[in-house]
Amino acid sequence: MQLNFSVRETYTAPDVIIEGRALPPYDHTIRLMHYAVTDLDGNNAMKMKLQLIEENFVAPSATGGLITATREQIMTALKTLTGIYVRAGYWKDSFEPLLAFSQFQSYYKI
């Protein structure tokens, strides 16, 4: 399974956060993060295909650090999905930065 999307007029590759709720009897938010490390030129749309696998995400640990996400965490977050957040740095004079999820055929003005 993968998340397909593109961003336009950005100078950093986007970070992605997937958020869901823990299953009962637990009551907390599951937040899994994917951090990109690429810098872009800002002129072209960047198409992302992010595999939803353990190696691509980290989760907060009980000691305050970050650890590799588990398959159980990913599957639970997807089952109880409350949000998908995409964060990127945009050029100050961008005309109209856009985020597009290709699977949903939706475009979001940022």
Residue frames as a rotation matrix with the C-alpha (Angstrom) as fourth column:
MET 1
0.592 0.806 0.000 0.00
0.806 -0.592 0.000 0.00
0.000 0.000 -1.000 0.00
GLN 2
-0.592 -0.804 -0.052 1.28
0.803 -0.594 0.040 3.45
-0.063 -0.018 0.998 -0.77
LEU 3
0.388 0.603 -0.697 0.25
0.503 -0.772 -0.387 7.08
-0.772 -0.201 -0.603 -0.48
ASN 4
-0.329 -0.446 0.832 0.46
0.943 -0.202 0.265 8.93
0.050 0.872 0.487 -3.80
PHE 5
0.717 0.549 -0.430 0.46
0.549 -0.824 -0.137 12.73
-0.430 -0.138 -0.892 -3.88
SER 6
-0.120 -0.754 0.645 2.19
0.895 -0.363 -0.258 15.70
0.429 0.547 0.719 -5.41
VAL 7
0.435 0.157 -0.887 3.07
0.582 -0.800 0.144 19.18
-0.687 -0.579 -0.439 -4.20
ARG 8
0.326 -0.281 0.902 3.83
0.823 -0.384 -0.418 22.22
0.464 0.879 0.106 -6.30
GLU 9
0.325 -0.312 0.893 5.98
-0.095 -0.950 -0.298 25.29
0.941 0.012 -0.339 -5.62
THR 10
0.990 -0.100 0.098 7.84
-0.084 0.140 0.987 23.88
-0.112 -0.985 0.131 -2.66
TYR 11
0.346 -0.931 -0.119 11.56
-0.730 -0.187 -0.658 23.93
0.590 0.315 -0.744 -1.90
THR 12
-0.627 -0.520 0.580 11.66
-0.756 0.587 -0.291 21.05
-0.189 -0.621 -0.761 0.58
ALA 13
-0.601 0.424 -0.677 10.38
-0.051 0.826 0.562 17.54
0.797 0.373 -0.475 0.12
PRO 14
0.145 0.779 0.609 7.28
-0.716 -0.342 0.609 17.08
0.683 -0.525 0.508 2.25
ASP 15
-0.958 -0.212 0.194 7.17
-0.285 0.607 -0.742 15.38
0.040 -0.766 -0.642 5.63
VAL 16
-0.167 0.928 -0.333 4.11
-0.349 0.260 0.900 13.19
0.922 0.267 0.281 6.14
ILE 17
-0.881 0.020 0.473 2.28
-0.457 0.225 -0.860 12.49
-0.124 -0.974 -0.189 9.41
ILE 18
-0.299 0.804 -0.514 -0.38
-0.085 0.514 0.853 9.80
0.951 0.299 -0.086 9.66
GLU 19
-0.839 0.046 0.542 -2.58
-0.538 -0.221 -0.814 10.03
0.082 -0.974 0.211 12.72
GLY 20
-0.107 0.824 -0.557 -5.14
-0.103 0.548 0.830 7.63
0.989 0.146 0.026 14.18
ARG 21
0.242 0.283 0.928 -6.58
-0.942 -0.161 0.295 6.47
0.233 -0.946 0.227 17.51
ALA 22
-0.864 -0.502 0.033 -5.43
-0.483 0.810 -0.334 3.50
0.141 -0.305 -0.942 19.55
LEU 23
-0.170 0.812 -0.558 -7.91
-0.138 0.541 0.830 0.66
0.976 0.218 0.020 19.79
PRO 24
0.488 0.410 0.771 -9.75
-0.811 -0.115 0.574 0.01
0.324 -0.905 0.276 23.09
PRO 25
0.581 0.526 -0.621 -8.94
0.811 -0.306 0.499 -0.37
0.072 -0.793 -0.605 25.91
TYR 26
-0.462 -0.826 -0.322 -6.26
0.817 -0.538 0.208 2.25
-0.345 -0.167 0.923 25.15
ASP 27
0.717 0.694 0.070 -7.11
0.681 -0.675 -0.285 5.88
-0.151 0.252 -0.956 24.65
HIS 28
0.061 -0.713 -0.699 -4.37
0.070 -0.695 0.715 7.82
-0.996 -0.092 0.008 22.94
THR 29
0.828 0.157 -0.539 -3.40
-0.469 -0.334 -0.818 9.18
-0.308 0.929 -0.203 19.54
ILE 30
0.295 -0.749 0.593 -1.07
0.645 0.614 0.455 7.23
-0.705 0.248 0.664 17.28
ARG 31
0.840 -0.113 -0.531 1.15
-0.384 -0.815 -0.434 9.62
-0.384 0.569 -0.727 15.33
LEU 32
0.351 -0.711 0.610 3.53
0.676 0.643 0.361 8.17
-0.648 0.286 0.706 12.75
MET 33
0.650 -0.186 -0.737 5.99
-0.357 -0.931 -0.079 10.44
-0.671 0.314 -0.671 10.98
HIS 34
0.455 -0.568 0.686 7.92
0.872 0.441 -0.212 10.23
-0.182 0.694 0.696 7.72
TYR 35
0.513 -0.362 -0.779 10.68
-0.067 -0.921 0.384 12.81
-0.856 -0.145 -0.496 7.39
ALA 36
0.831 -0.247 0.498 11.97
0.540 0.149 -0.828 13.70
0.130 0.957 0.258 3.92
VAL 37
0.312 -0.816 -0.486 15.51
0.444 -0.327 0.834 14.96
-0.840 -0.476 0.260 3.48
THR 38
-0.239 -0.378 0.894 15.53
0.969 -0.036 0.244 16.31
-0.060 0.925 0.375 -0.08
ASP 39
-0.234 0.155 -0.960 15.72
0.052 -0.984 -0.171 19.98
-0.971 -0.090 0.222 -1.10
LEU 40
0.150 0.412 0.899 13.90
0.925 0.261 -0.274 21.00
-0.348 0.873 -0.342 -4.28
ASP 41
-0.809 -0.523 0.268 14.15
0.587 -0.727 0.356 23.89
0.009 0.445 0.896 -6.71
GLY 42
-0.479 0.688 -0.546 10.55
0.173 -0.536 -0.826 25.06
-0.861 -0.490 0.138 -6.30
ASN 43
-0.624 0.189 -0.758 9.74
-0.710 -0.542 0.449 25.17
-0.326 0.819 0.472 -10.00
ASN 44
-0.535 0.365 -0.761 8.18
-0.440 0.649 0.621 21.77
0.721 0.668 -0.186 -10.58
ALA 45
0.547 0.734 0.402 5.57
-0.800 0.317 0.509 19.58
0.246 -0.600 0.761 -8.97
MET 46
-0.678 -0.728 0.105 7.10
-0.719 0.626 -0.303 16.84
0.155 -0.281 -0.947 -6.88
LYS 47
0.394 0.794 -0.463 5.32
-0.639 0.599 0.484 13.51
0.661 0.105 0.743 -7.15
MET 48
-0.505 -0.513 0.695 5.60
-0.863 0.333 -0.381 11.36
-0.036 -0.791 -0.610 -4.06
LYS 49
0.408 0.541 -0.735 4.94
-0.371 0.834 0.408 7.65
0.834 0.106 0.541 -3.73
LEU 50
-0.379 -0.503 0.777 5.35
-0.892 -0.024 -0.451 6.81
0.245 -0.864 -0.440 -0.08
GLN 51
-0.246 0.224 -0.943 5.20
0.029 0.974 0.224 3.12
0.969 0.028 -0.246 0.78
LEU 52
0.339 0.454 0.824 3.21
-0.827 -0.274 0.491 2.59
0.449 -0.848 0.283 3.97
ILE 53
0.517 -0.304 -0.800 5.71
0.340 0.931 -0.134 0.22
0.786 -0.203 0.584 5.57
GLU 54
0.832 -0.119 -0.542 7.47
0.542 -0.038 0.840 0.19
-0.120 -0.992 0.033 8.93
GLU 55
-0.079 -0.997 -0.002 10.87
0.965 -0.077 0.251 1.32
-0.250 0.018 0.968 7.63
ASN 56
-0.370 -0.041 0.928 9.44
0.614 -0.760 0.211 4.59
0.697 0.648 0.306 6.29
PHE 57
0.446 0.635 0.631 7.91
-0.123 -0.654 0.746 5.82
0.886 -0.410 -0.214 9.56
VAL 58
-0.767 -0.571 -0.292 8.99
0.264 0.134 -0.955 6.62
0.585 -0.810 0.048 13.09
ALA 59
0.460 0.888 -0.019 6.87
0.292 -0.131 0.947 6.91
0.838 -0.442 -0.319 16.23
PRO 60
0.091 -0.398 0.913 7.52
-0.794 -0.582 -0.175 8.59
0.601 -0.709 -0.369 19.58
SER 61
-0.271 -0.245 -0.931 8.98
0.295 0.899 -0.323 6.21
0.916 -0.362 -0.172 22.15
ALA 62
0.689 0.552 -0.469 8.10
0.565 -0.002 0.825 6.04
0.455 -0.834 -0.314 25.84
THR 63
0.126 -0.749 -0.651 11.47
0.904 -0.184 0.387 7.63
-0.409 -0.637 0.653 26.67
GLY 64
0.486 0.160 -0.859 10.91
0.040 -0.986 -0.160 10.68
-0.873 0.043 -0.485 24.47
GLY 65
-0.609 -0.740 -0.285 12.95
-0.310 -0.108 0.944 9.63
-0.730 0.663 -0.164 21.43
LEU 66
0.312 0.661 -0.682 11.85
-0.930 0.064 -0.363 8.21
-0.196 0.747 0.635 18.09
ILE 67
-0.464 -0.395 0.793 11.72
-0.229 0.918 0.323 4.54
-0.856 -0.032 -0.517 17.13
THR 68
-0.927 0.153 -0.344 10.83
-0.306 0.225 0.925 2.72
0.218 0.962 -0.162 13.92
ALA 69
-0.101 0.976 0.191 7.07
-0.987 -0.075 -0.140 2.28
-0.122 -0.203 0.972 13.65
THR 70
-0.743 -0.050 0.667 5.70
-0.116 0.992 -0.055 -1.23
-0.659 -0.118 -0.743 14.02
ARG 71
-0.881 0.472 -0.015 3.36
0.127 0.267 0.955 -2.91
0.455 0.840 -0.295 11.56
GLU 72
-0.255 0.811 -0.527 0.68
0.965 0.250 -0.081 -2.94
0.066 -0.529 -0.846 14.27
GLN 73
-0.335 0.080 -0.939 0.97
0.356 -0.912 -0.205 0.84
-0.872 -0.403 0.277 14.72
ILE 74
-0.927 -0.039 -0.372 0.67
-0.313 -0.463 0.829 1.46
-0.205 0.885 0.417 10.97
MET 75
-0.706 0.695 -0.139 -2.33
0.404 0.555 0.727 -0.83
0.582 0.457 -0.673 10.56
THR 76
-0.169 0.640 -0.750 -4.08
0.948 -0.103 -0.302 0.64
-0.270 -0.762 -0.589 13.64
ALA 77
-0.550 -0.085 -0.830 -3.45
0.055 -0.996 0.066 4.23
-0.833 -0.009 0.553 12.48
LEU 78
-0.949 0.202 -0.243 -4.88
-0.269 -0.115 0.956 3.41
0.165 0.973 0.164 9.04
LYS 79
-0.531 0.787 -0.312 -7.89
0.718 0.614 0.328 1.62
0.450 -0.050 -0.892 10.52
THR 80
0.279 0.610 -0.742 -8.73
0.915 -0.403 0.013 4.53
-0.291 -0.683 -0.670 12.83
LEU 81
-0.518 -0.651 0.554 -7.40
0.821 -0.561 0.107 7.31
0.242 0.510 0.825 10.59
THR 82
0.411 0.616 -0.672 -8.11
0.740 -0.656 -0.149 10.81
-0.532 -0.436 -0.726 11.85
GLY 83
0.839 -0.089 -0.537 -5.72
-0.292 -0.907 -0.305 12.73
-0.459 0.413 -0.787 9.62
ILE 84
0.317 -0.814 0.486 -2.94
0.940 0.337 -0.048 12.75
-0.125 0.472 0.873 7.04
TYR 85
0.828 -0.100 -0.551 -0.76
0.002 -0.983 0.182 15.83
-0.560 -0.152 -0.814 7.32
VAL 86
0.391 -0.717 0.577 1.78
0.899 0.164 -0.406 16.98
0.196 0.678 0.709 4.74
ARG 87
0.775 -0.226 -0.590 4.35
0.134 -0.854 0.503 19.60
-0.618 -0.469 -0.631 5.72
ALA 88
0.197 -0.743 0.640 6.76
0.977 0.098 -0.187 21.32
0.076 0.662 0.746 3.32
GLY 89
-0.220 -0.340 -0.914 8.62
0.371 -0.896 0.243 24.60
-0.902 -0.286 0.324 3.00
TYR 90
0.482 0.489 0.727 7.14
0.863 -0.120 -0.491 26.88
-0.153 0.864 -0.480 0.35
TRP 91
-0.599 -0.647 0.473 8.71
0.741 -0.672 0.019 29.77
0.305 0.362 0.881 -1.52
LYS 92
-0.614 0.321 -0.721 7.64
0.379 -0.681 -0.627 33.11
-0.692 -0.658 0.296 -0.07
ASP 93
-0.473 0.394 -0.788 6.36
-0.676 -0.736 0.038 34.37
-0.564 0.551 0.615 -3.43
SER 94
-0.879 0.211 0.428 4.57
0.368 0.871 0.325 31.18
-0.304 0.443 -0.844 -4.49
PHE 95
-0.749 0.662 -0.041 1.61
-0.493 -0.515 0.702 31.89
0.443 0.546 0.711 -6.70
GLU 96
0.331 0.915 0.232 -0.55
-0.920 0.257 0.296 29.04
0.211 -0.311 0.927 -5.49
PRO 97
-0.776 -0.624 0.096 1.03
-0.629 0.751 -0.203 26.08
0.055 -0.218 -0.975 -3.67
LEU 98
0.318 0.911 -0.262 -1.08
-0.885 0.384 0.263 22.96
0.340 0.149 0.928 -4.20
LEU 99
-0.703 -0.366 0.609 -1.29
-0.558 0.816 -0.153 19.54
-0.441 -0.447 -0.778 -2.63
ALA 100
0.126 0.738 -0.663 -2.91
-0.955 0.272 0.121 16.79
0.270 0.617 0.739 -4.68
PHE 101
-0.376 -0.122 0.918 -3.78
-0.448 0.892 -0.065 13.26
-0.811 -0.436 -0.390 -3.56
SER 102
-0.700 0.030 -0.714 -3.95
-0.707 0.112 0.698 11.30
0.101 0.993 -0.057 -6.80
GLN 103
-0.918 0.368 -0.148 -5.97
0.372 0.928 -0.002 8.40
0.136 -0.057 -0.989 -5.43
PHE 104
-0.295 0.843 -0.450 -8.77
0.651 -0.167 -0.740 10.70
-0.699 -0.511 -0.500 -4.25
GLN 105
-0.274 0.111 0.955 -8.64
0.869 -0.398 0.295 13.01
0.413 0.911 0.013 -7.30
SER 106
0.798 0.523 -0.298 -8.65
0.602 -0.686 0.409 15.98
0.010 -0.506 -0.863 -4.95
TYR 107
-0.206 -0.841 0.500 -6.63
0.636 -0.503 -0.584 19.18
0.743 0.198 0.639 -4.89
TYR 108
0.590 0.343 -0.731 -6.12
0.802 -0.351 0.483 21.36
-0.091 -0.871 -0.483 -1.85
LYS 109
0.366 -0.431 0.825 -5.07
0.160 -0.844 -0.512 24.97
0.917 0.319 -0.240 -2.01
ILE 110
0.107 -0.440 -0.892 -2.59
0.974 0.228 0.004 25.72
0.201 -0.869 0.453 0.74
